[in-house]
Amino acid sequence: FFGFVLAAHMPLEIRSPVPSDIDIAQSVKPVNMGEMAEDFGIKQEEMINYGPYKAKISLDVLKRLKDEKEGNYVLVTGITPTPLGEGKSTTSIGLAQALGAHLNRKTIACLRQPSQGPTFGIKGGAAGGGYSQIIPMEDFNLHLTGDIHAISAANNLLAAAIDTRIFHESTQKDSALFNRLCPKKKGGVRSFAPTMKTRLRKLGIEKDDPDTLTEEEIAKFVRLDIDPQTITVNRVVDVNDRYLRKITIGQSPTEKGKTRETNFDISVASELMAILALTDSLADLRERIGNMVVASNSVGTPITAEDLGVAGALTVLMKDTLMPSMLQTLENTPVLVHAGPFANIAHGNSSILADKIALKLVGEDGYVVTEAGFGADIGAEKFVDIKCRYSGLRPNVAVLVCTVRALKMHGGGPPVVAGISLPLEYLEENEELVTKGCENLQKHIENLKKFGVPIVVAVNKFSSDSDKELQLVCDLAKSYGAAAGVVCNNWAEGGKGALELAKAVEEVSKSNRGCPDFKFLYPLEKSIKEKIETIVTEYYGGSNVEYSEIAEKKIKLYTEQGFDKLPICMAKTHLSFSTNPALKGAPSGFTVTIRDIRSSIGAGFLYPLCGPIQTLPGLPTRPCFYDIDIDVETGNVIGLF
């Protein structure tokens, strides 16, 4: 579809100085979803509209287009960022706008759905910024089409099922449990629910009539014997609430003293979110949910959601979440928003399903722009070694986003702290700092080349950057092995400001059809330790890995349980290649300590913890919610950014 022109495209009216994000977003009237769907060949019956400007896309699209060739697959990642972020999402959206609205290529962007925690906390929204945004940005940053709420409900049902089962097993004899699990119905007949039959087969009991079970078989069937110390499922909430980081449950007299300490996570940290991002069908979703290991019993046997009998109900709660939500950019390029897994304890990428649908919709000559969370040491590695393994997809090109600001930090500049004005070094020309800091850029380029993926470096321009600094970064990027280095100004100019980036991406993608050099960092056949050590030494630049006593026990346990052939999802700081956020640039020779290893068996990976990982953020002294309000006359949201 070269020369494809979106019938509904409306040119942007660029203003200077650039207004606030929400003012820009509310100044552009989105295109009706029906028009956009028609332009991209989506049938009306393959959409569920949520008002005129957002819709869910049915997986029937994939079935209908299964024989169509896929488009070019563009990964957007970044260097090690400052705490302020370097504009990956803004660049992703600007690139999609440039490809779609300016080069007239059939293009779809695929991004994660943001949590409401940061929206009302310290970071604000995640819809991009300036003239490179997703709209309606209020919908994108808030409830959207309800996927996070559905995941929260499913997760909390699972958590309730675990504690309830422990309670009932501790207060009832085998016969009472059996009579309640398999009650006699009309005519005195008992029956097993389908999920119960799955558990029976797992126990080696090949019977379908409850009345034929022996006392020993009844005891095995009704007793999960969950060890409370091994429970891995926490309740979740989609707001930042530090006071839920450690709680005691079961304090009501009705729970008969069956208390235990636990905690909440933020909703996007739920394993169910990671499962949604990695599944490829309803059947696969049901199987993955059933395989979730939620605890172990007193002898170390894994207990799954299927053992609890709740897997089918969780799938029912999540069935509509399988459909990606479609929105659009300011320049009317479609955006599929789907899933939002954490980028530390999970893989931090949008869904396989959204990418697959988009690749079919754009066709052989089109483009799909997908973003990986955090820097390339985390998001891009997990994109390749986890997401690409399960999806079978291969990126034609990687766009590596950097800023002069971040490179100066890596070159020895003063600390960059959110909420505090930037020191003078970041506002004045300093080629020496930039040159030294480019060692971080060089390391990321070298790492991405290990995957056999060509790289285009996108230098996200700020008003304080000098032309000399910007050109220096582009020149050094090419000397390090990048196919191109391009300055982007899409925050201030929209797609026009990413036009040169789009042209470079198009040229490199054409030269890498079929992705013949693509490879993973490690084979799954390696042991858990070998995979961890490959990531640390070959990708991060470390020299040694040490394991705590807990980590050693978990490695032994997961190997015995048969989980040792899963990919590895490292949970570490995003502010350094190492596990020390203060080590900037491209440190080497450091030791990584694995303090624990946990499992997401339903999602399909193990995640080593390399330091304290906060899974429920807190609110700062001055949260973003101070600025958020509503115009009661128009109904417009105010202050969201």
Secondary structure, 3 states (H helix, E strand, C coil): CCCCCCCCCCCCCCCCCCCCHHHHHHHCCCCCHHHHHHHCCCCHHHEEECCCCCEEECCHHHHHCCCCCCCEEEEEEECCCCCCCCCHHHHHHHHHHHHHHHCCCCEEEEECCCCHHHHHCCCCCCCEECCEEEECHHHHHCCCCCHHHHHHHHHHHHHHHHHHHHHHHHHCCHHHHHHHHCCCCCCCCCCCCHHHHHHHHHCCCCCCCHHHCCHHHHHHHHCCCECHHHCCCCEEECCCCHHHCCEEECCCHHHCCCCEEECEEEHHHCHHHHHHHHCCCHHHHHHHHHHCEEEEECCCCEEEHHHHCCHHHHHHHHHHHHCCEEEEECCCCEEEECCCCCCCCCCCECCHHHHHHHHHHHCCCCEEEEEECCCHHHHHHHHHHHHHHHHCCCCCEEEEEECHHHHHHHCCCCCCCCCCCCCHHHCCCCHHHHHHHHHHHHHHHHHHHCCCCCEEEEEECCCCCCHHHHHHHHHHHHHCCCCEEEEECHHHHHHHHHHHHHHHHHHHHHHCCCCCCCCCCCCCCCCHHHHHHHHHHHHHCCCEEEECHHHHHHHHHHHHCCCCCCCECCECCCCCCCCCCCCCCCCCCCEEEECEEEEECCCCEEEEECCCCCCCCCCCCCCHHHHCEECCCCCCEECCC
